[in-house]
């Protein structure tokens, strides 16, 4: 008897780290993949057929408000707003372990971290974890800002449209080439003051999938593990999303955000998520999500619900 298939729309950013860890799930027939290539899943996906939905993180956050995707990347900042619709997965996290989003500015401005409450800052989205971390640093919601697509923030700063930019993704490695300097490294600040990594992004499964949530999480974990075990081929795929980064830089970026934290948050990672959100709740910046539940991968066969 043929088992029925379930289509899973997997939302993630068009970035090297996300492309790397979900490469094993790529099902792109007849030259529909990046570079006009054909890709088939590298692992057993059980009863699930995956469709990749590539959007910037702010757009994915907005879509999660409507529960549009079965599995989606989202900012940790966003989770309290959708905790009734989604549960966090125990795998797939992006943690800033001593590094993270940065505020950058032209060196001629001589901008200092203490000045950031009074200048116009280009930000990648109001629901991003970078925006929440900067708000916690300032002790108030970022006062003056403009939402700019993450890959256009440095250009907005160099053009003088904004005084400073809150950069995420590969901008953390390339801002110097754009003629900018770091004013504040939020990941370093958080680590030095909280002795915890800064939780930035996670993946979440829609709660209405019920008994299929754990088997689905098992496939997601298998994808991440395969990518890490077959690094060269996964980086080859990720290079299609590297936005002019060379291979060495792209590989370095992948290593920053696909690592042991991505396999499982672990107790320290869970503490980091809870601590980050508890501070945000206490500051009145997010609603209280209540206990944060992390979906664990099913130990059972992928073909059977947990």
C-alpha positions as CSV (number, residue, x, y, z in Angstrom):
1,X,0.0,0.0,0.0
2,X,1.4,3.4,-1.0
3,X,1.7,5.8,1.8
4,X,0.2,9.2,1.2
5,X,2.7,12.1,0.8
6,X,2.6,15.4,2.7
7,X,4.0,18.5,1.1
8,X,6.0,20.7,3.5
9,X,6.7,24.3,2.6
10,X,10.1,25.1,4.1
11,X,10.6,28.8,4.6
12,X,14.2,30.0,4.9
13,X,16.4,32.9,3.9
14,X,18.4,32.9,0.6
15,X,21.7,32.9,2.5
16,X,24.6,30.5,2.5
17,X,23.9,29.1,6.0
18,X,20.3,28.2,5.4
19,X,21.1,26.9,1.9
20,X,23.8,24.8,3.4
21,X,21.7,23.0,6.0
22,X,18.7,22.5,3.8
23,X,20.7,21.4,0.7
24,X,20.0,17.7,1.4
25,X,16.3,18.4,1.1
26,X,16.6,20.2,-2.2
27,X,14.1,18.7,-4.7
28,X,14.5,20.8,-7.8
29,X,13.7,18.8,-11.0
30,X,14.4,19.6,-14.7
31,X,17.0,22.3,-14.2
32,X,14.8,24.3,-11.8
33,X,17.5,24.6,-9.1
34,X,20.1,27.4,-8.8
35,X,22.4,27.7,-11.8
36,X,19.9,25.8,-13.9
37,X,20.8,22.6,-12.2
38,X,18.7,19.6,-11.1
39,X,18.8,18.5,-7.5
40,X,17.3,15.5,-5.7
41,X,17.1,14.9,-1.9
42,X,20.2,13.4,-0.5
43,X,18.4,11.8,2.4
44,X,15.3,9.8,3.1
45,X,12.6,12.4,3.6
46,X,10.0,9.8,4.8
47,X,6.5,10.8,3.9
48,X,7.4,14.4,3.3
49,X,8.0,16.3,0.0
50,X,9.7,19.6,0.6
51,X,9.2,22.8,-1.3
52,X,11.7,25.5,-0.5
53,X,10.3,29.0,0.0
54,X,13.1,31.6,0.0
55,X,12.3,34.9,1.6
56,X,14.2,37.4,3.7
57,X,13.8,36.9,7.5
58,X,11.5,39.9,8.0
59,X,9.1,38.5,5.3
60,X,9.2,35.1,6.9
61,X,8.4,36.6,10.3
62,X,5.4,38.4,8.7
63,X,4.2,35.2,7.1
64,X,4.5,33.3,10.4
65,X,1.9,35.7,11.8
66,X,-0.5,34.2,9.3
67,X,0.7,30.6,9.8
68,X,1.3,30.2,6.1
69,X,4.2,27.8,6.1
70,X,4.4,24.3,7.7
71,X,8.1,24.9,8.6
72,X,9.7,28.3,8.7
73,X,12.8,30.0,9.9
74,X,11.9,32.9,12.2
75,X,13.6,35.3,14.4
76,X,13.7,34.5,18.1
77,X,12.2,37.9,18.6
78,X,9.2,36.8,16.5
79,X,8.4,33.6,18.5
80,X,6.4,35.2,21.3
81,X,4.0,36.6,18.7
82,X,3.3,33.2,17.0
83,X,3.8,30.8,19.9
84,X,0.2,29.7,19.6
85,X,0.7,28.7,16.0
86,X,4.3,27.4,16.0
87,X,6.6,25.3,18.2
88,X,10.4,25.8,18.0
89,X,12.4,22.8,16.7
90,X,15.3,21.5,18.8
91,X,17.5,21.8,15.7
92,X,18.2,24.5,13.1
93,X,19.1,27.4,15.4
94,X,21.4,30.3,14.6
95,X,23.3,31.4,17.7
96,X,25.8,34.3,18.0
97,X,28.5,32.7,20.2
98,X,30.6,35.8,21.0
99,X,29.6,37.5,17.7
100,X,26.4,38.5,16.1
101,X,24.5,41.5,14.5
102,X,26.6,44.7,14.4
103,X,26.0,48.4,14.2
104,X,28.3,49.9,11.6
105,X,28.9,53.5,10.5
106,X,31.4,55.5,8.3
107,X,34.6,56.0,10.3
108,X,34.5,59.8,9.7
109,X,31.4,60.1,11.8
110,X,33.3,59.0,14.9
111,X,30.1,57.5,16.2
112,X,30.1,55.8,19.6
113,X,27.9,53.1,21.0
114,X,26.4,55.6,23.5
115,X,25.3,57.8,20.5
116,X,23.0,55.2,19.0
117,X,19.9,56.4,20.8
118,X,20.0,59.7,18.9
119,X,20.9,58.8,15.3
120,X,19.0,57.3,12.4
121,X,19.7,53.6,12.0
122,X,18.9,51.3,9.0
123,X,17.5,48.1,10.4
124,X,16.6,44.8,8.7
125,X,13.1,44.6,10.3
126,X,11.2,45.4,13.5
127,X,10.7,41.7,14.4
128,X,14.3,40.6,13.9
129,X,16.4,39.5,16.8
130,X,19.0,42.1,15.9
131,X,16.4,44.8,16.4
132,X,15.4,43.3,19.8
133,X,19.0,43.0,20.9
134,X,19.7,46.6,20.0
135,X,16.6,47.7,21.9
136,X,17.7,45.8,25.0
137,X,21.2,47.4,24.7
138,X,19.6,50.9,24.5
139,X,17.1,50.1,27.3
140,X,14.3,51.2,25.0
141,X,12.8,50.5,21.6
142,X,15.2,51.8,18.9
143,X,14.1,55.5,18.7
144,X,14.9,56.5,15.1
145,X,15.2,53.9,12.4
146,X,14.4,53.0,8.8
147,X,13.5,49.4,7.8
148,X,15.8,48.5,4.9
149,X,16.2,45.1,3.2
150,X,19.2,43.5,4.9
151,X,21.3,43.3,1.8
152,X,20.9,47.1,1.2
153,X,21.7,48.4,4.7
154,X,25.4,49.1,4.1
155,X,24.6,50.9,0.9
156,X,22.0,53.0,2.8
157,X,24.7,54.0,5.3
158,X,27.5,54.7,2.8
159,X,25.0,56.8,0.7
160,X,24.2,58.9,3.8
161,X,20.6,57.9,3.9
162,X,21.1,56.6,7.5
163,X,23.7,57.5,10.1
164,X,24.4,53.8,11.0
165,X,23.3,50.4,10.0
166,X,22.3,47.3,11.9
167,X,23.8,44.5,9.9
168,X,23.1,40.7,9.9
169,X,24.1,37.8,7.8
170,X,27.3,38.1,5.7
171,X,27.5,41.8,6.3
172,X,29.2,40.9,9.6
173,X,32.2,39.7,7.6
174,X,32.2,42.2,4.7
175,X,31.4,45.6,6.3
176,X,35.1,46.7,6.2
177,X,35.2,46.2,2.4
178,X,32.3,48.6,2.2
179,X,34.3,51.3,4.0
180,X,32.5,51.0,7.4
181,X,33.6,50.4,10.9
182,X,32.0,48.6,13.8
183,X,30.3,50.7,16.5
184,X,28.8,47.9,18.4
185,X,28.9,44.1,18.2
186,X,25.7,42.9,19.9
187,X,26.8,39.3,20.0
188,X,30.0,40.2,21.9
189,X,28.1,42.6,24.2
190,X,25.5,39.9,25.0
191,X,28.1,37.2,25.7
192,X,30.2,39.4,27.9
193,X,27.3,40.7,30.0
194,X,25.1,37.5,30.1
195,X,27.7,34.8,29.6
196,X,25.4,33.2,27.1
197,X,25.2,33.0,23.3
198,X,22.9,35.5,21.6
199,X,19.9,33.5,20.1
200,X,19.1,35.0,16.7
201,X,17.1,32.6,14.6
202,X,15.4,29.3,14.9
203,X,13.1,27.0,13.0
204,X,9.5,26.3,13.9
205,X,6.9,23.8,13.0
206,X,3.2,24.6,12.7
207,X,1.4,23.1,15.7
208,X,-1.6,21.9,13.6
209,X,0.7,19.2,12.1
210,X,0.2,17.4,15.4
211,X,1.6,13.9,15.5
212,X,3.7,14.5,12.4
213,X,5.8,17.3,14.2
214,X,8.4,14.9,15.7
215,X,8.9,12.8,12.5
216,X,9.3,16.0,10.5
217,X,11.8,17.3,13.0
218,X,13.7,14.0,12.5
219,X,14.1,14.8,8.8
220,X,15.2,18.3,9.5
221,X,17.9,17.1,11.8
222,X,19.0,14.5,9.3
223,X,19.4,17.2,6.7
224,X,21.6,19.3,9.0
225,X,23.7,16.3,9.9
226,X,24.2,15.2,6.3
227,X,25.2,18.8,5.3
228,X,27.8,18.9,8.1
229,X,29.1,15.4,7.1
230,X,29.3,16.3,3.4
231,X,30.6,19.9,3.9
232,X,32.2,20.4,0.5
233,X,29.1,19.5,-1.6
234,X,26.8,21.4,0.8
235,X,29.1,24.5,0.5
236,X,29.1,24.1,-3.3
237,X,25.3,24.4,-3.2
238,X,25.4,27.3,-0.7
239,X,27.7,29.2,-3.0
240,X,24.7,29.9,-5.3
241,X,23.4,32.1,-2.5
242,X,26.7,33.7,-1.4
243,X,26.2,37.2,-2.9
244,X,29.7,37.7,-4.3
245,X,31.4,36.0,-1.3
246,X,34.4,33.8,-2.2
247,X,34.3,30.2,-1.2
248,X,36.5,30.7,1.9
249,X,34.4,33.5,3.2
250,X,31.2,31.7,2.5
251,X,32.5,28.6,4.3
252,X,33.5,30.7,7.3
253,X,30.1,32.3,7.4
254,X,28.4,28.9,7.3
255,X,30.6,27.8,10.2
256,X,29.4,30.7,12.3
257,X,25.8,29.7,12.1
258,X,25.7,26.0,11.3
259,X,27.5,24.2,14.0
260,X,26.9,22.3,17.3
261,X,24.1,24.8,18.3
262,X,22.3,24.0,15.0
263,X,22.3,20.2,15.8
264,X,20.6,21.0,19.2
265,X,20.3,24.0,21.3
266,X,21.4,22.0,24.4
267,X,20.5,23.3,27.8
268,X,22.7,26.4,27.5
269,X,21.1,27.3,24.2
270,X,17.6,26.8,25.7
271,X,18.6,29.0,28.6
272,X,19.8,31.6,26.1
273,X,16.5,31.7,24.3
274,X,14.5,31.8,27.6
275,X,16.8,34.5,29.0
276,X,16.7,36.7,25.9
277,X,12.9,36.5,25.8
278,X,12.4,37.0,29.5
279,X,14.4,40.2,29.3
280,X,12.3,41.3,26.4
281,X,9.1,40.5,28.3
282,X,10.3,42.4,31.3
283,X,11.1,45.4,29.1
284,X,7.7,45.3,27.6
285,X,9.0,44.6,24.1
286,X,7.3,41.3,23.5
287,X,4.3,39.4,24.9
288,X,5.0,36.6,27.4
289,X,5.1,33.4,25.3
290,X,4.8,31.2,28.4
291,X,6.9,28.0,28.6
292,X,8.9,27.5,25.4
293,X,8.5,24.0,24.1
294,X,11.1,22.6,21.7
295,X,10.0,19.8,19.3
296,X,12.4,16.9,19.5
297,X,13.1,14.5,16.6
298,X,11.1,11.3,16.7
299,X,13.2,8.2,17.5
300,X,10.6,6.2,15.5
301,X,10.6,5.4,11.8
302,X,10.1,8.5,9.6
303,X,7.2,6.7,8.1
304,X,5.3,6.5,11.3
305,X,3.9,9.4,13.5
306,X,5.6,9.7,16.9
